[in-house]
């Protein structure tokens, strides 16, 4: 699923770079923005989980 989304936003960027229709460009930009926002949220969650894991491991090691 993530790979499909990554491919999708990349394809949309290529389409936007080649586009001439301003209405279509706005649609593409809006969709790209949404996909990248989802990616950002996923990455924040991964970082949060990784930080939690590191803290828990350090606490176990200290005790």
mmCIF file as Biopython writes it, N, C-alpha, C and O atoms, coordinates in Angstrom:
data_model
#
loop_
_atom_site.group_PDB
_atom_site.id
_atom_site.type_symbol
_atom_site.label_atom_id
_atom_site.label_alt_id
_atom_site.label_comp_id
_atom_site.label_asym_id
_atom_site.label_entity_id
_atom_site.label_seq_id
_atom_site.pdbx_PDB_ins_code
_atom_site.Cartn_x
_atom_site.Cartn_y
_atom_site.Cartn_z
_atom_site.occupancy
_atom_site.B_iso_or_equiv
_atom_site.auth_seq_id
_atom_site.auth_asym_id
_atom_site.pdbx_PDB_model_num
ATOM 1   N N  . UNK A ? 1  ? 0.822  -1.192 0.000   1.0 0.0 1  A 1 
ATOM 2   C CA . UNK A ? 1  ? 0.000  0.000  0.000   1.0 0.0 1  A 1 
ATOM 3   C C  . UNK A ? 1  ? 0.868  1.259  0.000   1.0 0.0 1  A 1 
ATOM 4   O O  . UNK A ? 1  ? 0.626  2.176  -0.785  1.0 0.0 1  A 1 
ATOM 5   N N  . UNK A ? 2  ? 1.882  1.312  0.878   1.0 0.0 2  A 1 
ATOM 6   C CA . UNK A ? 2  ? 2.732  2.491  0.925   1.0 0.0 2  A 1 
ATOM 7   C C  . UNK A ? 2  ? 3.475  2.683  -0.393  1.0 0.0 2  A 1 
ATOM 8   O O  . UNK A ? 2  ? 3.616  3.808  -0.873  1.0 0.0 2  A 1 
ATOM 9   N N  . UNK A ? 3  ? 3.946  1.588  -0.972  1.0 0.0 3  A 1 
ATOM 10  C CA . UNK A ? 3  ? 4.655  1.687  -2.248  1.0 0.0 3  A 1 
ATOM 11  C C  . UNK A ? 3  ? 3.729  2.217  -3.333  1.0 0.0 3  A 1 
ATOM 12  O O  . UNK A ? 3  ? 4.143  3.005  -4.184  1.0 0.0 3  A 1 
ATOM 13  N N  . UNK A ? 4  ? 2.470  1.778  -3.299  1.0 0.0 4  A 1 
ATOM 14  C CA . UNK A ? 4  ? 1.501  2.276  -4.279  1.0 0.0 4  A 1 
ATOM 15  C C  . UNK A ? 4  ? 1.287  3.770  -4.111  1.0 0.0 4  A 1 
ATOM 16  O O  . UNK A ? 4  ? 1.207  4.498  -5.100  1.0 0.0 4  A 1 
ATOM 17  N N  . UNK A ? 5  ? 1.191  4.236  -2.866  1.0 0.0 5  A 1 
ATOM 18  C CA . UNK A ? 5  ? 1.005  5.665  -2.625  1.0 0.0 5  A 1 
ATOM 19  C C  . UNK A ? 5  ? 2.228  6.444  -3.071  1.0 0.0 5  A 1 
ATOM 20  O O  . UNK A ? 5  ? 2.107  7.509  -3.676  1.0 0.0 5  A 1 
ATOM 21  N N  . UNK A ? 6  ? 3.431  5.902  -2.768  1.0 0.0 6  A 1 
ATOM 22  C CA . UNK A ? 6  ? 4.653  6.584  -3.168  1.0 0.0 6  A 1 
ATOM 23  C C  . UNK A ? 6  ? 4.686  6.711  -4.686  1.0 0.0 6  A 1 
ATOM 24  O O  . UNK A ? 6  ? 4.966  7.780  -5.228  1.0 0.0 6  A 1 
ATOM 25  N N  . UNK A ? 7  ? 4.401  5.626  -5.346  1.0 0.0 7  A 1 
ATOM 26  C CA . UNK A ? 7  ? 4.398  5.661  -6.800  1.0 0.0 7  A 1 
ATOM 27  C C  . UNK A ? 7  ? 3.351  6.645  -7.305  1.0 0.0 7  A 1 
ATOM 28  O O  . UNK A ? 7  ? 3.579  7.361  -8.280  1.0 0.0 7  A 1 
ATOM 29  N N  . UNK A ? 8  ? 2.211  6.674  -6.643  1.0 0.0 8  A 1 
ATOM 30  C CA . UNK A ? 8  ? 1.132  7.560  -7.084  1.0 0.0 8  A 1 
ATOM 31  C C  . UNK A ? 8  ? 1.549  9.020  -6.974  1.0 0.0 8  A 1 
ATOM 32  O O  . UNK A ? 8  ? 1.365  9.777  -7.927  1.0 0.0 8  A 1 
ATOM 33  N N  . UNK A ? 9  ? 2.110  9.441  -5.830  1.0 0.0 9  A 1 
ATOM 34  C CA . UNK A ? 9  ? 2.457  10.850 -5.718  1.0 0.0 9  A 1 
ATOM 35  C C  . UNK A ? 9  ? 3.573  11.218 -6.686  1.0 0.0 9  A 1 
ATOM 36  O O  . UNK A ? 9  ? 3.620  12.345 -7.178  1.0 0.0 9  A 1 
ATOM 37  N N  . UNK A ? 10 ? 4.469  10.278 -6.963  1.0 0.0 10 A 1 
ATOM 38  C CA . UNK A ? 10 ? 5.529  10.550 -7.935  1.0 0.0 10 A 1 
ATOM 39  C C  . UNK A ? 10 ? 4.952  10.692 -9.346  1.0 0.0 10 A 1 
ATOM 40  O O  . UNK A ? 10 ? 5.343  11.582 -10.100 1.0 0.0 10 A 1 
ATOM 41  N N  . UNK A ? 11 ? 4.019  9.805  -9.689  1.0 0.0 11 A 1 
ATOM 42  C CA . UNK A ? 11 ? 3.378  9.901  -11.010 1.0 0.0 11 A 1 
ATOM 43  C C  . UNK A ? 11 ? 2.611  11.213 -11.141 1.0 0.0 11 A 1 
ATOM 44  O O  . UNK A ? 11 ? 2.630  11.853 -12.192 1.0 0.0 11 A 1 
ATOM 45  N N  . UNK A ? 12 ? 1.939  11.602 -10.066 1.0 0.0 12 A 1 
ATOM 46  C CA . UNK A ? 12 ? 1.186  12.857 -10.095 1.0 0.0 12 A 1 
ATOM 47  C C  . UNK A ? 12 ? 2.117  14.057 -10.263 1.0 0.0 12 A 1 
ATOM 48  O O  . UNK A ? 12 ? 1.774  15.020 -10.949 1.0 0.0 12 A 1 
ATOM 49  N N  . UNK A ? 13 ? 3.282  14.000 -9.643  1.0 0.0 13 A 1 
ATOM 50  C CA . UNK A ? 13 ? 4.259  15.085 -9.802  1.0 0.0 13 A 1 
ATOM 51  C C  . UNK A ? 13 ? 4.728  15.200 -11.249 1.0 0.0 13 A 1 
ATOM 52  O O  . UNK A ? 13 ? 4.857  16.300 -11.786 1.0 0.0 13 A 1 
ATOM 53  N N  . UNK A ? 14 ? 4.979  14.061 -11.865 1.0 0.0 14 A 1 
ATOM 54  C CA . UNK A ? 14 ? 5.395  14.067 -13.274 1.0 0.0 14 A 1 
ATOM 55  C C  . UNK A ? 14 ? 4.285  14.649 -14.138 1.0 0.0 14 A 1 
ATOM 56  O O  . UNK A ? 14 ? 4.536  15.462 -15.028 1.0 0.0 14 A 1 
ATOM 57  N N  . UNK A ? 15 ? 3.057  14.225 -13.864 1.0 0.0 15 A 1 
ATOM 58  C CA . UNK A ? 15 ? 1.924  14.746 -14.627 1.0 0.0 15 A 1 
ATOM 59  C C  . UNK A ? 15 ? 1.780  16.252 -14.425 1.0 0.0 15 A 1 
ATOM 60  O O  . UNK A ? 15 ? 1.506  16.984 -15.376 1.0 0.0 15 A 1 
ATOM 61  N N  . UNK A ? 16 ? 1.962  16.715 -13.193 1.0 0.0 16 A 1 
ATOM 62  C CA . UNK A ? 16 ? 1.847  18.149 -12.908 1.0 0.0 16 A 1 
ATOM 63  C C  . UNK A ? 16 ? 2.948  18.937 -13.617 1.0 0.0 16 A 1 
ATOM 64  O O  . UNK A ? 16 ? 2.707  20.038 -14.113 1.0 0.0 16 A 1 
ATOM 65  N N  . UNK A ? 17 ? 4.150  18.374 -13.663 1.0 0.0 17 A 1 
ATOM 66  C CA . UNK A ? 17 ? 5.266  19.060 -14.319 1.0 0.0 17 A 1 
ATOM 67  C C  . UNK A ? 17 ? 5.021  19.224 -15.811 1.0 0.0 17 A 1 
ATOM 68  O O  . UNK A ? 17 ? 5.472  20.195 -16.419 1.0 0.0 17 A 1 
ATOM 69  N N  . UNK A ? 18 ? 4.307  18.273 -16.399 1.0 0.0 18 A 1 
ATOM 70  C CA . UNK A ? 18 ? 4.034  18.319 -17.833 1.0 0.0 18 A 1 
ATOM 71  C C  . UNK A ? 18 ? 2.722  19.019 -18.166 1.0 0.0 18 A 1 
ATOM 72  O O  . UNK A ? 18 ? 2.429  19.280 -19.333 1.0 0.0 18 A 1 
ATOM 73  N N  . UNK A ? 19 ? 1.934  19.323 -17.135 1.0 0.0 19 A 1 
ATOM 74  C CA . UNK A ? 19 ? 0.585  19.836 -17.361 1.0 0.0 19 A 1 
ATOM 75  C C  . UNK A ? 19 ? 0.526  21.292 -17.787 1.0 0.0 19 A 1 
ATOM 76  O O  . UNK A ? 19 ? 1.417  22.087 -17.485 1.0 0.0 19 A 1 
ATOM 77  N N  . UNK A ? 20 ? -0.540 21.619 -18.492 1.0 0.0 20 A 1 
ATOM 78  C CA . UNK A ? 20 ? -0.790 22.986 -18.938 1.0 0.0 20 A 1 
ATOM 79  C C  . UNK A ? 20 ? -2.136 23.512 -18.451 1.0 0.0 20 A 1 
ATOM 80  O O  . UNK A ? 20 ? -2.349 24.724 -18.400 1.0 0.0 20 A 1 
ATOM 81  N N  . UNK A ? 21 ? -3.031 22.618 -18.098 1.0 0.0 21 A 1 
ATOM 82  C CA . UNK A ? 21 ? -4.378 22.987 -17.670 1.0 0.0 21 A 1 
ATOM 83  C C  . UNK A ? 21 ? -4.339 23.389 -16.196 1.0 0.0 21 A 1 
ATOM 84  O O  . UNK A ? 21 ? -4.055 22.557 -15.333 1.0 0.0 21 A 1 
ATOM 85  N N  . UNK A ? 22 ? -4.623 24.661 -15.904 1.0 0.0 22 A 1 
ATOM 86  C CA . UNK A ? 22 ? -4.504 25.159 -14.534 1.0 0.0 22 A 1 
ATOM 87  C C  . UNK A ? 22 ? -5.470 24.463 -13.576 1.0 0.0 22 A 1 
ATOM 88  O O  . UNK A ? 22 ? -5.127 24.234 -12.416 1.0 0.0 22 A 1 
ATOM 89  N N  . UNK A ? 23 ? -6.666 24.127 -14.041 1.0 0.0 23 A 1 
ATOM 90  C CA . UNK A ? 23 ? -7.625 23.431 -13.178 1.0 0.0 23 A 1 
ATOM 91  C C  . UNK A ? 23 ? -7.089 22.052 -12.806 1.0 0.0 23 A 1 
ATOM 92  O O  . UNK A ? 23 ? -7.151 21.646 -11.645 1.0 0.0 23 A 1 
ATOM 93  N N  . UNK A ? 24 ? -6.568 21.342 -13.786 1.0 0.0 24 A 1 
ATOM 94  C CA . UNK A ? 24 ? -6.012 20.008 -13.535 1.0 0.0 24 A 1 
ATOM 95  C C  . UNK A ? 24 ? -4.781 20.099 -12.626 1.0 0.0 24 A 1 
ATOM 96  O O  . UNK A ? 24 ? -4.581 19.243 -11.765 1.0 0.0 24 A 1 
ATOM 97  N N  . UNK A ? 25 ? -3.954 21.140 -12.818 1.0 0.0 25 A 1 
ATOM 98  C CA . UNK A ? 25 ? -2.780 21.312 -11.967 1.0 0.0 25 A 1 
ATOM 99  C C  . UNK A ? 25 ? -3.183 21.490 -10.504 1.0 0.0 25 A 1 
ATOM 100 O O  . UNK A ? 25 ? -2.553 20.922 -9.612  1.0 0.0 25 A 1 
ATOM 101 N N  . UNK A ? 26 ? -4.226 22.272 -10.257 1.0 0.0 26 A 1 
ATOM 102 C CA . UNK A ? 26 ? -4.710 22.456 -8.888  1.0 0.0 26 A 1 
ATOM 103 C C  . UNK A ? 26 ? -5.207 21.144 -8.296  1.0 0.0 26 A 1 
ATOM 104 O O  . UNK A ? 26 ? -4.963 20.857 -7.124  1.0 0.0 26 A 1 
ATOM 105 N N  . UNK A ? 27 ? -5.902 20.349 -9.100  1.0 0.0 27 A 1 
ATOM 106 C CA . UNK A ? 27 ? -6.364 19.036 -8.635  1.0 0.0 27 A 1 
ATOM 107 C C  . UNK A ? 27 ? -5.180 18.136 -8.284  1.0 0.0 27 A 1 
ATOM 108 O O  . UNK A ? 27 ? -5.177 17.466 -7.252  1.0 0.0 27 A 1 
ATOM 109 N N  . UNK A ? 28 ? -4.183 18.134 -9.158  1.0 0.0 28 A 1 
ATOM 110 C CA . UNK A ? 28 ? -3.000 17.307 -8.924  1.0 0.0 28 A 1 
ATOM 111 C C  . UNK A ? 28 ? -2.266 17.743 -7.661  1.0 0.0 28 A 1 
ATOM 112 O O  . UNK A ? 28 ? -1.882 16.913 -6.838  1.0 0.0 28 A 1 
ATOM 113 N N  . UNK A ? 29 ? -2.077 19.041 -7.517  1.0 0.0 29 A 1 
ATOM 114 C CA . UNK A ? 29 ? -1.367 19.568 -6.353  1.0 0.0 29 A 1 
ATOM 115 C C  . UNK A ? 29 ? -2.108 19.224 -5.070  1.0 0.0 29 A 1 
ATOM 116 O O  . UNK A ? 29 ? -1.492 18.870 -4.065  1.0 0.0 29 A 1 
ATOM 117 N N  . UNK A ? 30 ? -3.420 19.329 -5.108  1.0 0.0 30 A 1 
ATOM 118 C CA . UNK A ? 30 ? -4.221 18.995 -3.931  1.0 0.0 30 A 1 
ATOM 119 C C  . UNK A ? 30 ? -4.057 17.522 -3.563  1.0 0.0 30 A 1 
ATOM 120 O O  . UNK A ? 30 ? -3.905 17.186 -2.389  1.0 0.0 30 A 1 
ATOM 121 N N  . UNK A ? 31 ? -4.088 16.656 -4.555  1.0 0.0 31 A 1 
ATOM 122 C CA . UNK A ? 31 ? -3.938 15.224 -4.283  1.0 0.0 31 A 1 
ATOM 123 C C  . UNK A ? 31 ? -2.526 14.902 -3.802  1.0 0.0 31 A 1 
ATOM 124 O O  . UNK A ? 31 ? -2.352 14.111 -2.875  1.0 0.0 31 A 1 
ATOM 125 N N  . UNK A ? 32 ? -1.523 15.508 -4.424  1.0 0.0 32 A 1 
ATOM 126 C CA . UNK A ? 32 ? -0.136 15.303 -3.997  1.0 0.0 32 A 1 
ATOM 127 C C  . UNK A ? 32 ? 0.026  15.755 -2.549  1.0 0.0 32 A 1 
ATOM 128 O O  . UNK A ? 32 ? 0.657  15.067 -1.746  1.0 0.0 32 A 1 
ATOM 129 N N  . UNK A ? 33 ? -0.538 16.900 -2.221  1.0 0.0 33 A 1 
ATOM 130 C CA . UNK A ? 33 ? -0.460 17.426 -0.859  1.0 0.0 33 A 1 
ATOM 131 C C  . UNK A ? 33 ? -1.063 16.443 0.143   1.0 0.0 33 A 1 
ATOM 132 O O  . UNK A ? 33 ? -0.484 16.196 1.201   1.0 0.0 33 A 1 
ATOM 133 N N  . UNK A ? 34 ? -2.210 15.891 -0.187  1.0 0.0 34 A 1 
ATOM 134 C CA . UNK A ? 34 ? -2.852 14.924 0.703   1.0 0.0 34 A 1 
ATOM 135 C C  . UNK A ? 34 ? -2.016 13.673 0.899   1.0 0.0 34 A 1 
ATOM 136 O O  . UNK A ? 34 ? -1.878 13.179 2.018   1.0 0.0 34 A 1 
ATOM 137 N N  . UNK A ? 35 ? -1.458 13.161 -0.191  1.0 0.0 35 A 1 
ATOM 138 C CA . UNK A ? 35 ? -0.629 11.955 -0.102  1.0 0.0 35 A 1 
ATOM 139 C C  . UNK A ? 35 ? 0.634  12.203 0.721   1.0 0.0 35 A 1 
ATOM 140 O O  . UNK A ? 35 ? 1.040  11.355 1.515   1.0 0.0 35 A 1 
ATOM 141 N N  . UNK A ? 36 ? 1.252  13.370 0.526   1.0 0.0 36 A 1 
ATOM 142 C CA . UNK A ? 36 ? 2.460  13.685 1.285   1.0 0.0 36 A 1 
ATOM 143 C C  . UNK A ? 36 ? 2.143  13.947 2.757   1.0 0.0 36 A 1 
ATOM 144 O O  . UNK A ? 36 ? 2.949  13.635 3.634   1.0 0.0 36 A 1 
ATOM 145 N N  . UNK A ? 37 ? 0.978  14.515 3.024   1.0 0.0 37 A 1 
ATOM 146 C CA . UNK A ? 37 ? 0.556  14.720 4.414   1.0 0.0 37 A 1 
ATOM 147 C C  . UNK A ? 37 ? 0.382  13.362 5.109   1.0 0.0 37 A 1 
ATOM 148 O O  . UNK A ? 37 ? 0.815  13.189 6.248   1.0 0.0 37 A 1 
ATOM 149 N N  . UNK A ? 38 ? -0.241 12.416 4.436   1.0 0.0 38 A 1 
ATOM 150 C CA . UNK A ? 38 ? -0.392 11.064 4.992   1.0 0.0 38 A 1 
ATOM 151 C C  . UNK A ? 38 ? 0.975  10.443 5.281   1.0 0.0 38 A 1 
ATOM 152 O O  . UNK A ? 38 ? 1.173  9.804  6.314   1.0 0.0 38 A 1 
ATOM 153 N N  . UNK A ? 39 ? 1.908  10.642 4.358   1.0 0.0 39 A 1 
ATOM 154 C CA . UNK A ? 39 ? 3.251  10.096 4.543   1.0 0.0 39 A 1 
ATOM 155 C C  . UNK A ? 39 ? 3.921  10.732 5.758   1.0 0.0 39 A 1 
ATOM 156 O O  . UNK A ? 39 ? 4.563  10.045 6.552   1.0 0.0 39 A 1 
ATOM 157 N N  . UNK A ? 40 ? 3.767  12.040 5.894   1.0 0.0 40 A 1 
ATOM 158 C CA . UNK A ? 40 ? 4.349  12.733 7.036   1.0 0.0 40 A 1 
ATOM 159 C C  . UNK A ? 40 ? 3.793  12.184 8.354   1.0 0.0 40 A 1 
ATOM 160 O O  . UNK A ? 40 ? 4.542  11.981 9.309   1.0 0.0 40 A 1 
ATOM 161 N N  . UNK A ? 41 ? 2.492  11.947 8.401   1.0 0.0 41 A 1 
ATOM 162 C CA . UNK A ? 41 ? 1.872  11.412 9.616   1.0 0.0 41 A 1 
ATOM 163 C C  . UNK A ? 41 ? 2.394  10.004 9.924   1.0 0.0 41 A 1 
ATOM 164 O O  . UNK A ? 41 ? 2.650  9.676  11.082  1.0 0.0 41 A 1 
ATOM 165 N N  . UNK A ? 42 ? 2.552  9.178  8.890   1.0 0.0 42 A 1 
ATOM 166 C CA . UNK A ? 42 ? 3.104  7.834  9.089   1.0 0.0 42 A 1 
ATOM 167 C C  . UNK A ? 42 ? 4.523  7.907  9.645   1.0 0.0 42 A 1 
ATOM 168 O O  . UNK A ? 42 ? 4.879  7.161  10.557  1.0 0.0 42 A 1 
ATOM 169 N N  . UNK A ? 43 ? 5.334  8.814  9.088   1.0 0.0 43 A 1 
ATOM 170 C CA . UNK A ? 43 ? 6.715  8.944  9.550   1.0 0.0 43 A 1 
ATOM 171 C C  . UNK A ? 43 ? 6.778  9.437  10.988  1.0 0.0 43 A 1 
ATOM 172 O O  . UNK A ? 43 ? 7.620  8.980  11.761  1.0 0.0 43 A 1 
ATOM 173 N N  . UNK A ? 44 ? 5.905  10.354 11.353  1.0 0.0 44 A 1 
ATOM 174 C CA . UNK A ? 44 ? 5.874  10.834 12.739  1.0 0.0 44 A 1 
ATOM 175 C C  . UNK A ? 44 ? 5.528  9.694  13.682  1.0 0.0 44 A 1 
ATOM 176 O O  . UNK A ? 44 ? 6.110  9.582  14.760  1.0 0.0 44 A 1 
ATOM 177 N N  . UNK A ? 45 ? 4.590  8.852  13.288  1.0 0.0 45 A 1 
ATOM 178 C CA . UNK A ? 45 ? 4.219  7.708  14.120  1.0 0.0 45 A 1 
ATOM 179 C C  . UNK A ? 45 ? 5.377  6.727  14.255  1.0 0.0 45 A 1 
ATOM 180 O O  . UNK A ? 45 ? 5.611  6.188  15.337  1.0 0.0 45 A 1 
ATOM 181 N N  . UNK A ? 46 ? 6.095  6.493  13.173  1.0 0.0 46 A 1 
ATOM 182 C CA . UNK A ? 46 ? 7.242  5.581  13.213  1.0 0.0 46 A 1 
ATOM 183 C C  . UNK A ? 46 ? 8.308  6.140  14.150  1.0 0.0 46 A 1 
ATOM 184 O O  . UNK A ? 46 ? 8.873  5.404  14.958  1.0 0.0 46 A 1 
ATOM 185 N N  . UNK A ? 47 ? 8.583  7.434  14.044  1.0 0.0 47 A 1 
ATOM 186 C CA . UNK A ? 47 ? 9.586  8.051  14.919  1.0 0.0 47 A 1 
ATOM 187 C C  . UNK A ? 47 ? 9.161  7.966  16.381  1.0 0.0 47 A 1 
ATOM 188 O O  . UNK A ? 47 ? 9.976  7.680  17.258  1.0 0.0 47 A 1 
ATOM 189 N N  . UNK A ? 48 ? 7.888  8.216  16.633  1.0 0.0 48 A 1 
ATOM 190 C CA . UNK A ? 48 ? 7.369  8.167  17.996  1.0 0.0 48 A 1 
ATOM 191 C C  . UNK A ? 48 ? 7.522  6.755  18.562  1.0 0.0 48 A 1 
ATOM 192 O O  . UNK A ? 48 ? 7.949  6.585  19.704  1.0 0.0 48 A 1 
ATOM 193 N N  . UNK A ? 49 ? 7.176  5.751  17.769  1.0 0.0 49 A 1 
ATOM 194 C CA . UNK A ? 49 ? 7.300  4.364  18.216  1.0 0.0 49 A 1 
ATOM 195 C C  . UNK A ? 49 ? 8.763  3.987  18.439  1.0 0.0 49 A 1 
ATOM 196 O O  . UNK A ? 49 ? 9.084  3.290  19.401  1.0 0.0 49 A 1 
ATOM 197 N N  . UNK A ? 50 ? 9.645  4.441  17.559  1.0 0.0 50 A 1 
ATOM 198 C CA . UNK A ? 50 ? 11.068 4.138  17.706  1.0 0.0 50 A 1 
ATOM 199 C C  . UNK A ? 50 ? 11.624 4.790  18.968  1.0 0.0 50 A 1 
ATOM 200 O O  . UNK A ? 50 ? 12.406 4.174  19.692  1.0 0.0 50 A 1 
ATOM 201 N N  . UNK A ? 51 ? 11.227 6.020  19.230  1.0 0.0 51 A 1 
ATOM 202 C CA . UNK A ? 51 ? 11.681 6.706  20.443  1.0 0.0 51 A 1 
ATOM 203 C C  . UNK A ? 51 ? 11.206 5.974  21.684  1.0 0.0 51 A 1 
ATOM 204 O O  . UNK A ? 51 ? 11.963 5.803  22.639  1.0 0.0 51 A 1 
ATOM 205 N N  . UNK A ? 52 ? 9.964  5.545  21.672  1.0 0.0 52 A 1 
ATOM 206 C CA . UNK A ? 52 ? 9.403  4.811  22.804  1.0 0.0 52 A 1 
ATOM 207 C C  . UNK A ? 52 ? 10.188 3.511  23.029  1.0 0.0 52 A 1 
ATOM 208 O O  . UNK A ? 52 ? 10.482 3.149  24.169  1.0 0.0 52 A 1 
ATOM 209 N N  . UNK A ? 53 ? 10.518 2.828  21.958  1.0 0.0 53 A 1 
ATOM 210 C CA . UNK A ? 53 ? 11.273 1.578  22.058  1.0 0.0 53 A 1 
ATOM 211 C C  . UNK A ? 53 ? 12.650 1.834  22.664  1.0 0.0 53 A 1 
ATOM 212 O O  . UNK A ? 53 ? 13.093 1.079  23.530  1.0 0.0 53 A 1 
ATOM 213 N N  . UNK A ? 54 ? 13.329 2.888  22.221  1.0 0.0 54 A 1 
ATOM 214 C CA . UNK A ? 54 ? 14.662 3.213  22.733  1.0 0.0 54 A 1 
ATOM 215 C C  . UNK A ? 54 ? 14.592 3.547  24.217  1.0 0.0 54 A 1 
ATOM 216 O O  . UNK A ? 54 ? 15.433 3.101  24.998  1.0 0.0 54 A 1 
ATOM 217 N N  . UNK A ? 55 ? 13.597 4.328  24.605  1.0 0.0 55 A 1 
ATOM 218 C CA . UNK A ? 55 ? 13.437 4.694  26.015  1.0 0.0 55 A 1 
ATOM 219 C C  . UNK A ? 55 ? 13.172 3.453  26.864  1.0 0.0 55 A 1 
ATOM 220 O O  . UNK A ? 55 ? 13.773 3.286  27.926  1.0 0.0 55 A 1 
ATOM 221 N N  . UNK A ? 56 ? 12.285 2.591  26.404  1.0 0.0 56 A 1 
ATOM 222 C CA . UNK A ? 56 ? 11.983 1.360  27.152  1.0 0.0 56 A 1 
ATOM 223 C C  . UNK A ? 56 ? 13.220 0.477  27.276  1.0 0.0 56 A 1 
ATOM 224 O O  . UNK A ? 56 ? 13.468 -0.095 28.337  1.0 0.0 56 A 1 
ATOM 225 N N  . UNK A ? 57 ? 13.986 0.364  26.215  1.0 0.0 57 A 1 
ATOM 226 C CA . UNK A ? 57 ? 15.200 -0.460 26.250  1.0 0.0 57 A 1 
ATOM 227 C C  . UNK A ? 57 ? 16.217 0.128  27.224  1.0 0.0 57 A 1 
ATOM 228 O O  . UNK A ? 57 ? 16.876 -0.612 27.954  1.0 0.0 57 A 1 
ATOM 229 N N  . UNK A ? 58 ? 16.348 1.443  27.240  1.0 0.0 58 A 1 
ATOM 230 C CA . UNK A ? 58 ? 17.287 2.093  28.155  1.0 0.0 58 A 1 
ATOM 231 C C  . UNK A ? 58 ? 16.846 1.908  29.603  1.0 0.0 58 A 1 
ATOM 232 O O  . UNK A ? 58 ? 17.673 1.680  30.486  1.0 0.0 58 A 1 
ATOM 233 N N  . UNK A ? 59 ? 15.548 2.004  29.841  1.0 0.0 59 A 1 
ATOM 234 C CA . UNK A ? 59 ? 15.031 1.813  31.201  1.0 0.0 59 A 1 
ATOM 235 C C  . UNK A ? 59 ? 15.255 0.379  31.676  1.0 0.0 59 A 1 
ATOM 236 O O  . UNK A ? 59 ? 15.614 0.160  32.833  1.0 0.0 59 A 1 
ATOM 237 N N  . UNK A ? 60 ? 15.048 -0.590 30.799  1.0 0.0 60 A 1 
ATOM 238 C CA . UNK A ? 60 ? 15.278 -1.993 31.170  1.0 0.0 60 A 1 
ATOM 239 C C  . UNK A ? 60 ? 16.750 -2.241 31.467  1.0 0.0 60 A 1 
ATOM 240 O O  . UNK A ? 60 ? 17.092 -2.973 32.396  1.0 0.0 60 A 1 
ATOM 241 N N  . UNK A ? 61 ? 17.611 -1.630 30.675  1.0 0.0 61 A 1 
ATOM 242 C CA . UNK A ? 61 ? 19.045 -1.813 30.866  1.0 0.0 61 A 1 
ATOM 243 C C  . UNK A ? 61 ? 19.497 -1.177 32.183  1.0 0.0 61 A 1 
ATOM 244 O O  . UNK A ? 61 ? 20.377 -1.706 32.862  1.0 0.0 61 A 1 
ATOM 245 N N  . UNK A ? 62 ? 18.896 -0.048 32.537  1.0 0.0 62 A 1 
ATOM 246 C CA . UNK A ? 62 ? 19.274 0.664  33.761  1.0 0.0 62 A 1 
ATOM 247 C C  . UNK A ? 62 ? 18.787 -0.052 35.019  1.0 0.0 62 A 1 
ATOM 248 O O  . UNK A ? 62 ? 19.358 0.126  36.095  1.0 0.0 62 A 1 
ATOM 249 N N  . UNK A ? 63 ? 17.739 -0.858 34.887  1.0 0.0 63 A 1 
ATOM 250 C CA . UNK A ? 63 ? 17.202 -1.512 36.098  1.0 0.0 63 A 1 
ATOM 251 C C  . UNK A ? 63 ? 17.765 -2.874 36.350  1.0 0.0 63 A 1 
ATOM 252 O O  . UNK A ? 63 ? 17.397 -3.523 37.330  1.0 0.0 63 A 1 
#
